[in-house]
């Protein structure tokens, strides 16, 4: 049985935008929120500000975009929810 994941708004994590399997949630983000957003006037080393998070069994993740070598990154301070990925 697949673990259910959800896509939540980064500014209000109580706002769930999508629920489904991990793969379906990743596809939803990749097609609807293709890149993280950084203010062009901000310093180059600023942390990316995502629009949404993927919340699954492995914790909270954000999508950095297809141009990255590892497009999915775990959000610091988010631990596992105890399930299996």
N, CA, C and O atoms as CSV, one atom per row, in Angstrom:
chain,resi,resn,atom,element,x,y,z
A,1,UNK,N,N,0.839,-1.188,0.000
A,1,UNK,CA,C,0.000,0.000,0.000
A,1,UNK,C,C,0.877,1.242,0.000
A,1,UNK,O,O,1.817,1.340,0.788
A,2,UNK,N,N,0.577,2.186,-0.875
A,2,UNK,CA,C,1.382,3.398,-1.005
A,2,UNK,C,C,1.067,4.374,0.123
A,2,UNK,O,O,-0.070,4.492,0.580
A,3,UNK,N,N,2.088,5.049,0.541
A,3,UNK,CA,C,1.958,6.073,1.572
A,3,UNK,C,C,1.327,7.318,0.975
A,3,UNK,O,O,1.718,7.748,-0.110
A,4,UNK,N,N,0.351,7.908,1.668
A,4,UNK,CA,C,-0.248,9.137,1.159
A,4,UNK,C,C,0.630,10.327,1.514
A,4,UNK,O,O,1.117,10.442,2.638
A,5,UNK,N,N,0.820,11.193,0.560
A,5,UNK,CA,C,1.569,12.428,0.743
A,5,UNK,C,C,0.635,13.582,0.423
A,5,UNK,O,O,-0.433,13.394,-0.160
A,6,UNK,N,N,1.055,14.784,0.813
A,6,UNK,CA,C,0.249,15.955,0.478
A,6,UNK,C,C,1.159,17.100,0.077
A,6,UNK,O,O,2.327,17.155,0.462
A,7,UNK,N,N,0.602,18.004,-0.699
A,7,UNK,CA,C,1.280,19.220,-1.110
A,7,UNK,C,C,0.592,20.348,-0.355
A,7,UNK,O,O,-0.624,20.521,-0.442
A,8,UNK,N,N,1.397,21.120,0.395
A,8,UNK,CA,C,0.838,22.206,1.190
A,8,UNK,C,C,1.438,23.541,0.761
A,8,UNK,O,O,2.556,23.601,0.250
A,9,UNK,N,N,0.681,24.598,0.974
A,9,UNK,CA,C,1.142,25.955,0.700
A,9,UNK,C,C,2.271,26.285,1.674
A,9,UNK,O,O,2.135,26.035,2.871
A,10,UNK,N,N,3.375,26.835,1.192
A,10,UNK,CA,C,4.532,27.133,2.044
A,10,UNK,C,C,4.234,28.227,3.066
A,10,UNK,O,O,4.849,28.255,4.132
A,11,UNK,N,N,3.313,29.116,2.763
A,11,UNK,CA,C,2.995,30.203,3.697
A,11,UNK,C,C,1.937,29.800,4.716
A,11,UNK,O,O,1.878,30.361,5.810
A,12,UNK,N,N,1.112,28.840,4.361
A,12,UNK,CA,C,0.061,28.367,5.260
A,12,UNK,C,C,-0.040,26.856,5.086
A,12,UNK,O,O,-0.788,26.368,4.239
A,13,UNK,N,N,0.714,26.126,5.892
A,13,UNK,CA,C,0.794,24.680,5.724
A,13,UNK,C,C,-0.504,23.954,6.051
A,13,UNK,O,O,-0.613,22.752,5.810
A,14,UNK,N,N,-1.485,24.659,6.591
A,14,UNK,CA,C,-2.799,24.050,6.803
A,14,UNK,C,C,-3.603,24.002,5.501
A,14,UNK,O,O,-4.624,23.318,5.421
A,15,UNK,N,N,-3.144,24.718,4.499
A,15,UNK,CA,C,-3.828,24.741,3.197
A,15,UNK,C,C,-3.261,23.624,2.326
A,15,UNK,O,O,-2.168,23.746,1.773
A,16,UNK,N,N,-4.008,22.550,2.213
A,16,UNK,CA,C,-3.584,21.400,1.413
A,16,UNK,C,C,-4.059,21.596,-0.017
A,16,UNK,O,O,-5.244,21.816,-0.266
A,17,UNK,N,N,-3.110,21.515,-0.965
A,17,UNK,CA,C,-3.424,21.726,-2.373
A,17,UNK,C,C,-3.628,20.427,-3.137
A,17,UNK,O,O,-4.285,20.403,-4.178
A,18,UNK,N,N,-3.056,19.339,-2.608
A,18,UNK,CA,C,-3.121,18.051,-3.303
A,18,UNK,C,C,-2.851,16.937,-2.304
A,18,UNK,O,O,-2.017,17.085,-1.411
A,19,UNK,N,N,-3.554,15.825,-2.456
A,19,UNK,CA,C,-3.289,14.615,-1.678
A,19,UNK,C,C,-3.193,13.448,-2.635
A,19,UNK,O,O,-3.966,13.350,-3.588
A,20,UNK,N,N,-2.252,12.569,-2.385
A,20,UNK,CA,C,-2.095,11.389,-3.230
A,20,UNK,C,C,-0.825,10.651,-2.862
A,20,UNK,O,O,-0.255,10.873,-1.793
A,21,UNK,N,N,-0.384,9.777,-3.743
A,21,UNK,CA,C,0.847,9.035,-3.489
A,21,UNK,C,C,2.039,9.990,-3.629
A,21,UNK,O,O,1.912,11.085,-4.176
A,22,UNK,N,N,3.189,9.556,-3.128
A,22,UNK,CA,C,4.406,10.350,-3.214
A,22,UNK,C,C,4.713,10.730,-4.665
A,22,UNK,O,O,5.003,11.890,-4.960
A,23,UNK,N,N,4.649,9.750,-5.565
A,23,UNK,CA,C,4.943,10.009,-6.978
A,23,UNK,C,C,3.954,10.995,-7.592
A,23,UNK,O,O,4.348,11.886,-8.344
A,24,UNK,N,N,2.682,10.837,-7.274
A,24,UNK,CA,C,1.660,11.740,-7.819
A,24,UNK,C,C,1.848,13.159,-7.277
A,24,UNK,O,O,1.666,14.131,-8.009
A,25,UNK,N,N,2.209,13.279,-6.007
A,25,UNK,CA,C,2.435,14.595,-5.410
A,25,UNK,C,C,3.655,15.270,-6.040
A,25,UNK,O,O,3.631,16.471,-6.310
A,26,UNK,N,N,4.722,14.499,-6.274
A,26,UNK,CA,C,5.915,15.055,-6.930
A,26,UNK,C,C,5.573,15.526,-8.347
A,26,UNK,O,O,5.987,16.609,-8.761
A,27,UNK,N,N,4.823,14.717,-9.082
A,27,UNK,CA,C,4.407,15.111,-10.435
A,27,UNK,C,C,3.586,16.396,-10.403
A,27,UNK,O,O,3.778,17.281,-11.237
A,28,UNK,N,N,2.667,16.498,-9.435
A,28,UNK,CA,C,1.830,17.688,-9.296
A,28,UNK,C,C,2.698,18.929,-9.105
A,28,UNK,O,O,2.477,19.953,-9.752
A,29,UNK,N,N,3.687,18.835,-8.214
A,29,UNK,CA,C,4.566,19.982,-7.964
A,29,UNK,C,C,5.406,20.301,-9.196
A,29,UNK,O,O,5.513,21.461,-9.594
A,30,UNK,N,N,6.001,19.275,-9.798
A,30,UNK,CA,C,6.872,19.506,-10.957
A,30,UNK,C,C,6.135,20.155,-12.121
A,30,UNK,O,O,6.731,20.922,-12.878
A,31,UNK,N,N,4.847,19.860,-12.276
A,31,UNK,CA,C,4.074,20.436,-13.379
A,31,UNK,C,C,3.454,21.790,-13.045
A,31,UNK,O,O,3.229,22.604,-13.940
A,32,UNK,N,N,3.175,22.037,-11.767
A,32,UNK,CA,C,2.482,23.269,-11.389
A,32,UNK,C,C,3.357,24.308,-10.689
A,32,UNK,O,O,3.032,25.495,-10.702
A,33,UNK,N,N,4.456,23.881,-10.082
A,33,UNK,CA,C,5.359,24.784,-9.370
A,33,UNK,C,C,6.788,24.434,-9.777
A,33,UNK,O,O,7.545,23.913,-8.959
A,34,UNK,N,N,7.175,24.712,-11.031
A,34,UNK,CA,C,8.417,24.170,-11.585
A,34,UNK,C,C,9.713,24.692,-10.984
A,34,UNK,O,O,10.754,24.067,-11.190
A,35,UNK,N,N,9.709,25.786,-10.265
A,35,UNK,CA,C,10.957,26.305,-9.704
A,35,UNK,C,C,10.701,26.995,-8.366
A,35,UNK,O,O,9.606,27.485,-8.092
A,36,UNK,N,N,11.751,27.015,-7.546
A,36,UNK,CA,C,11.661,27.829,-6.327
A,36,UNK,C,C,11.802,29.291,-6.742
A,36,UNK,O,O,12.225,29.587,-7.860
A,37,UNK,N,N,11.454,30.180,-5.859
A,37,UNK,CA,C,11.494,31.603,-6.192
A,37,UNK,C,C,12.424,32.339,-5.242
A,37,UNK,O,O,12.328,32.201,-4.022
A,38,UNK,N,N,13.332,33.127,-5.825
A,38,UNK,CA,C,14.230,33.964,-5.042
A,38,UNK,C,C,14.106,35.376,-5.579
A,38,UNK,O,O,14.078,35.591,-6.791
A,39,UNK,N,N,14.032,36.321,-4.686
A,39,UNK,CA,C,13.980,37.724,-5.088
A,39,UNK,C,C,15.280,38.068,-5.818
A,39,UNK,O,O,16.356,37.881,-5.249
A,40,UNK,N,N,15.220,38.565,-7.062
A,40,UNK,CA,C,16.435,38.856,-7.823
A,40,UNK,C,C,17.350,39.880,-7.138
A,40,UNK,O,O,18.549,39.906,-7.414
A,41,UNK,N,N,16.809,40.715,-6.257
A,41,UNK,CA,C,17.611,41.729,-5.570
A,41,UNK,C,C,18.270,41.184,-4.301
A,41,UNK,O,O,19.062,41.882,-3.668
A,42,UNK,N,N,17.948,39.947,-3.926
A,42,UNK,CA,C,18.493,39.389,-2.687
A,42,UNK,C,C,19.920,38.890,-2.890
A,42,UNK,O,O,20.338,38.647,-4.022
A,43,UNK,N,N,20.671,38.736,-1.798
A,43,UNK,CA,C,22.041,38.209,-1.918
A,43,UNK,C,C,22.043,36.815,-2.549
A,43,UNK,O,O,21.092,36.052,-2.378
A,44,UNK,N,N,23.109,36.488,-3.276
A,44,UNK,CA,C,23.205,35.231,-4.025
A,44,UNK,C,C,23.102,34.000,-3.134
A,44,UNK,O,O,22.652,32.954,-3.603
A,45,UNK,N,N,23.498,34.082,-1.882
A,45,UNK,CA,C,23.513,32.905,-1.017
A,45,UNK,C,C,22.211,32.707,-0.243
A,45,UNK,O,O,22.139,31.841,0.629
A,46,UNK,N,N,21.201,33.485,-0.545
A,46,UNK,CA,C,19.930,33.357,0.172
A,46,UNK,C,C,19.297,31.988,-0.089
A,46,UNK,O,O,19.401,31.445,-1.189
A,47,UNK,N,N,18.650,31.447,0.921
A,47,UNK,CA,C,17.970,30.159,0.816
A,47,UNK,C,C,16.750,30.290,-0.088
A,47,UNK,O,O,16.032,31.287,-0.006
A,48,UNK,N,N,16.503,29.304,-0.948
A,48,UNK,CA,C,15.316,29.358,-1.812
A,48,UNK,C,C,14.027,29.440,-1.006
A,48,UNK,O,O,13.916,28.839,0.063
A,49,UNK,N,N,13.065,30.177,-1.514
A,49,UNK,CA,C,11.749,30.287,-0.889
A,49,UNK,C,C,10.743,29.535,-1.748
A,49,UNK,O,O,10.324,30.048,-2.786
A,50,UNK,N,N,10.347,28.341,-1.346
A,50,UNK,CA,C,9.403,27.582,-2.170
A,50,UNK,C,C,7.975,28.105,-2.040
A,50,UNK,O,O,7.617,28.742,-1.050
A,51,UNK,N,N,7.175,27.825,-3.053
A,51,UNK,CA,C,5.744,28.149,-3.010
A,51,UNK,C,C,4.988,27.074,-2.243
A,51,UNK,O,O,4.019,27.362,-1.540
A,52,UNK,N,N,5.445,25.825,-2.386
A,52,UNK,CA,C,4.765,24.682,-1.770
A,52,UNK,C,C,5.799,23.708,-1.205
A,52,UNK,O,O,6.976,23.748,-1.563
A,53,UNK,N,N,5.332,22.843,-0.322
A,53,UNK,CA,C,6.139,21.749,0.215
A,53,UNK,C,C,5.452,20.423,-0.078
A,53,UNK,O,O,4.226,20.346,-0.154
A,54,UNK,N,N,6.256,19.389,-0.240
A,54,UNK,CA,C,5.764,18.019,-0.291
A,54,UNK,C,C,5.922,17.470,1.124
A,54,UNK,O,O,7.028,17.456,1.663
A,55,UNK,N,N,4.838,17.024,1.721
A,55,UNK,CA,C,4.885,16.454,3.057
A,55,UNK,C,C,4.523,14.985,2.935
A,55,UNK,O,O,3.397,14.630,2.588
A,56,UNK,N,N,5.498,14.140,3.227
A,56,UNK,CA,C,5.297,12.698,3.114
A,56,UNK,C,C,5.901,11.968,4.287
A,56,UNK,O,O,6.224,12.569,5.312
A,57,UNK,N,N,6.051,10.681,4.133
A,57,UNK,CA,C,6.578,9.844,5.196
A,57,UNK,C,C,8.010,10.221,5.567
A,57,UNK,O,O,8.423,10.038,6.712
A,58,UNK,N,N,8.762,10.745,4.611
A,58,UNK,CA,C,10.154,11.108,4.867
A,58,UNK,C,C,10.336,12.509,5.416
A,58,UNK,O,O,11.471,12.937,5.625
A,59,UNK,N,N,9.273,13.226,5.653
A,59,UNK,CA,C,9.358,14.601,6.137
A,59,UNK,C,C,8.923,15.584,5.078
A,59,UNK,O,O,8.164,15.244,4.169
A,60,UNK,N,N,9.410,16.813,5.200
A,60,UNK,CA,C,9.018,17.889,4.297
A,60,UNK,C,C,10.133,18.125,3.286
A,60,UNK,O,O,11.308,18.187,3.650
A,61,UNK,N,N,9.757,18.257,2.002
A,61,UNK,CA,C,10.724,18.495,0.934
A,61,UNK,C,C,10.267,19.661,0.076
A,61,UNK,O,O,9.086,20.006,0.044
A,62,UNK,N,N,11.237,20.268,-0.626
A,62,UNK,CA,C,10.905,21.318,-1.588
A,62,UNK,C,C,11.564,20.982,-2.917
A,62,UNK,O,O,12.577,20.284,-2.964
A,63,UNK,N,N,10.985,21.480,-3.978
A,63,UNK,CA,C,11.456,21.229,-5.337
A,63,UNK,C,C,12.250,22.437,-5.810
A,63,UNK,O,O,11.759,23.564,-5.761
A,64,UNK,N,N,13.481,22.205,-6.269
A,64,UNK,CA,C,14.360,23.297,-6.687
A,64,UNK,C,C,14.359,23.539,-8.186
A,64,UNK,O,O,14.914,24.536,-8.650
A,65,UNK,N,N,13.748,22.650,-8.949
A,65,UNK,CA,C,13.651,22.845,-10.393
A,65,UNK,C,C,14.444,21.818,-11.167
A,65,UNK,O,O,15.370,21.202,-10.639
A,66,UNK,N,N,14.076,21.635,-12.428
A,66,UNK,CA,C,14.673,20.583,-13.252
A,66,UNK,C,C,16.140,20.817,-13.592
A,66,UNK,O,O,16.845,19.878,-13.961
A,67,UNK,N,N,16.605,22.052,-13.472
A,67,UNK,CA,C,17.997,22.338,-13.820
A,67,UNK,C,C,18.986,21.903,-12.745
A,67,UNK,O,O,20.191,21.878,-12.996
A,68,UNK,N,N,18.507,21.563,-11.561
A,68,UNK,CA,C,19.372,21.137,-10.461
A,68,UNK,C,C,19.752,19.661,-10.609
A,68,UNK,O,O,18.957,18.860,-11.101
A,69,UNK,N,N,20.966,19.306,-10.183
A,69,UNK,CA,C,21.418,17.909,-10.219
A,69,UNK,C,C,20.544,17.049,-9.308
A,69,UNK,O,O,20.206,15.917,-9.655
A,70,UNK,N,N,20.186,17.578,-8.159
A,70,UNK,CA,C,19.289,16.899,-7.217
A,70,UNK,C,C,18.116,17.845,-6.975
A,70,UNK,O,O,18.163,18.661,-6.055
A,71,UNK,N,N,17.058,17.745,-7.792
A,71,UNK,CA,C,15.992,18.746,-7.742
A,71,UNK,C,C,15.158,18.758,-6.460
A,71,UNK,O,O,14.521,19.767,-6.158
A,72,UNK,N,N,15.147,17.673,-5.711
A,72,UNK,CA,C,14.371,17.612,-4.470
A,72,UNK,C,C,15.296,17.746,-3.276
A,72,UNK,O,O,16.310,17.053,-3.186
A,73,UNK,N,N,14.947,18.640,-2.355
A,73,UNK,CA,C,15.774,18.883,-1.177
A,73,UNK,C,C,14.915,18.820,0.076
A,73,UNK,O,O,13.821,19.382,0.122
A,74,UNK,N,N,15.425,18.125,1.097
A,74,UNK,CA,C,14.728,18.049,2.376
A,74,UNK,C,C,14.764,19.419,3.032
A,74,UNK,O,O,15.782,20.108,2.976
A,75,UNK,N,N,13.678,19.813,3.644
A,75,UNK,CA,C,13.592,21.097,4.341
A,75,UNK,C,C,14.237,20.917,5.709
A,75,UNK,O,O,13.878,20.010,6.460
A,76,UNK,N,N,15.183,21.778,6.022
A,76,UNK,CA,C,15.880,21.694,7.308
A,76,UNK,C,C,14.888,21.780,8.460
A,76,UNK,O,O,13.953,22.580,8.437
A,77,UNK,N,N,15.108,20.948,9.457
A,77,UNK,CA,C,14.249,20.948,10.632
A,77,UNK,C,C,13.001,20.098,10.492
A,77,UNK,O,O,12.192,20.030,11.417
A,78,UNK,N,N,12.831,19.443,9.336
A,78,UNK,CA,C,11.664,18.572,9.176
A,78,UNK,C,C,12.127,17.139,9.294
A,78,UNK,O,O,12.978,16.683,8.531
A,79,UNK,N,N,11.569,16.440,10.242
A,79,UNK,CA,C,11.947,15.050,10.447
A,79,UNK,C,C,10.960,14.111,9.790
A,79,UNK,O,O,9.988,14.542,9.170
A,80,UNK,N,N,11.216,12.849,9.930
A,80,UNK,CA,C,10.325,11.830,9.396
A,80,UNK,C,C,9.038,11.802,10.190
A,80,UNK,O,O,9.024,12.081,11.389
A,81,UNK,N,N,7.965,11.466,9.514
A,81,UNK,CA,C,6.679,11.335,10.191
A,81,UNK,C,C,6.470,9.894,10.642
A,81,UNK,O,O,5.397,9.542,11.132
A,82,UNK,N,N,7.495,9.061,10.477
A,82,UNK,CA,C,7.421,7.702,10.994
A,82,UNK,C,C,6.989,6.666,9.989
A,82,UNK,O,O,7.066,5.472,10.279
A,83,UNK,N,N,6.534,7.076,8.810
A,83,UNK,CA,C,6.083,6.110,7.807
A,83,UNK,C,C,7.214,5.631,6.929
A,83,UNK,O,O,8.372,5.993,7.133
A,84,UNK,N,N,6.876,4.828,5.966
A,84,UNK,CA,C,7.855,4.284,5.031
A,84,UNK,C,C,7.711,4.974,3.696
A,84,UNK,O,O,6.594,5.150,3.208
A,85,UNK,N,N,8.824,5.370,3.092
A,85,UNK,CA,C,8.780,6.052,1.792
A,85,UNK,C,C,8.826,5.035,0.686
A,85,UNK,O,O,8.799,5.399,-0.490
